Amino acid sequence: MRRAFEHFAQAVAGWAGRPPAFVLAVAVVAVWGLTGPIFDYSDTWQLVINTGTTIVTFLMVFLIQNAQNRDAAAIQAKLDEIIRAMSHGRNEFIGIEHLMEDEIELIRANLERDCGQGDAARHEGLQRLLERR
């Protein structure tokens, strides 16, 4: 069942980000809007779109989150392999995505300090890069 869910989640998340999905959503809203006069813009008519969009949104959150979790795990594995394969890479960075946010922030701040790239230096470097464009 797990494999079927992952396959389904990947397929739906991939399809949901394509133009036909957007066109379908616009068409549903347009049809709903056009039927307003037929139903005298009743509470039930409004409830239909509210309920439908709530259900779709609720389910899509889980499907998209599943796809993003898999993508993030794959990217982390690839980055870990790059670190492992580099002769000067520091293996202690492998798996730091499992640390707490403040621990990661401390590591990032130390790396920037060690490289001499605090916020001011980084900002200046970005400014020079943007000016070249």
Secondary structure, DSSP 8 states (H G I E B T S, - for coil): -HHHHHHHHHHHHHHHTSHHHHHHHHHHHHHHHHTTTTTTT-HHHHHHHHHHHHHHHHHHHHHHHHHHHHHHHHHHHHHHHHHHHSTT--GGGTTGGGS-HHHHHHHHHHHHHHHT--HHHHHHHHHHHHHH-
